[in-house]
Amino acid sequence: MTDTMIVELGLQAMTIAAKMAAPVLLTALGVGFTISLFQSVTQIQEATLAFVPKAAACGAALLFSGNWMLHEMVGYTEQLFAKLPMLLS
């Protein structure tokens, strides 16, 4: 296994990790920004007002994008197992 193959595997792993994290992180970012804007406009400083909608939105994001995430991970794993003999030699 060459250093180029190791770098390629690392790049693929980081890419798939970013793709898996993006729906939840972007949802939390959007909802968090909206709630902060609402809190600053109304001057309501309640911690649960920020947490509960963010948790619900992240759960919904996982519910809607979970099937896609599963297919991406299965595809990545199949690709990795297909490369395994070449990587071990």
ZAMARGU-4260 file (C-alpha; in steps of 0.2 Angstrom, whole numbers, plus 5000, padded with zeros to 4 digits):
<rodrens>
0) 5000/5000/5000 | 5007/5017/4995 | 5006/5033/5003 | 4995/5039/4989 | 4982/5026/4993
5) 4983/5030/5012 | 4979/5048/5008 | 4965/5043/4996 | 4957/5032/5009 | 4958/5046/5022
10) 4951/5059/5010 | 4936/5047/5006 | 4933/5044/5025 | 4933/5063/5029 | 4922/5066/5014
15) 4909/5053/5019 | 4910/5059/5037 | 4906/5077/5031 | 4892/5071/5020 | 4884/5061/5035
20) 4886/5076/5047 | 4880/5090/5035 | 4861/5087/5036 | 4860/5088/5055 | 4873/5101/5057
25) 4865/5113/5044 | 4848/5110/5052 | 4855/5114/5070 | 4864/5129/5063 | 4848/5136/5054
30) 4836/5133/5068 | 4849/5140/5081 | 4851/5155/5071 | 4832/5158/5069 | 4829/5155/5088
35) 4843/5167/5092 | 4836/5180/5081 | 4819/5178/5089 | 4827/5179/5106 | 4836/5194/5103
40) 4821/5203/5095 | 4809/5199/5109 | 4823/5199/5123 | 4817/5182/5129 | 4832/5173/5137
45) 4826/5156/5140 | 4838/5141/5138 | 4824/5128/5134 | 4817/5139/5120 | 4834/5136/5111
50) 4836/5118/5115 | 4819/5110/5112 | 4816/5116/5094 | 4834/5112/5089 | 4833/5094/5096
55) 4816/5092/5087 | 4823/5099/5071 | 4839/5088/5072 | 4828/5073/5075 | 4817/5077/5060
60) 4833/5079/5049 | 4839/5062/5054 | 4822/5055/5050 | 4821/5063/5033 | 4840/5060/5028
65) 4843/5044/5037 | 4839/5033/5022 | 4851/5043/5011 | 4864/5042/5025 | 4862/5023/5026
70) 4864/5021/5007 | 4879/5032/5007 | 4887/5022/5021 | 4883/5005/5013 | 4890/5011/4996
75) 4906/5017/5005 | 4908/5001/5014 | 4905/4990/4999 | 4918/5001/4989 | 4931/4999/5004
80) 4928/4980/5005 | 4930/4979/4986 | 4947/4988/4987 | 4953/4977/5002 | 4963/4964/4992
85) 4972/4978/4982 | 4976/4987/4999 | 4983/4972/5007 | 4995/4967/4994
</rodrens>
